[in-house]
Amino acid sequence: MKARVHVTLKPGVLDPQGKAIANALQSLGFDGVKEARQGKVIDLDLDDTDAETARARVDDMCRQLLANTVIETYRIEVDA
């Protein structure tokens, strides 16, 4: 079973990397980019065979290690 975790900064949290991306895009001539937010994607290959069990385990992984829940949000996708 495969799982993908999308981790992004919460709204209102400063994102200097996103700001640098937006500035770089503007300097390359890509007008109209008001803001860019940077995040990360984590792909996991799991031994689980039940999607709900896998989702619960990945949620625990996110809360304990993969995301800083004070400043980040995460979204889990599970594919059997």
Secondary structure, 3 states (H helix, E strand, C coil): CEEEEEEEECCCCCCHHHHHHHHHHHHCCCCCCCCCCCEEEEEEECCCCCHHHHHHHHHHHHHHHHCCCCCEEEEEEEEC
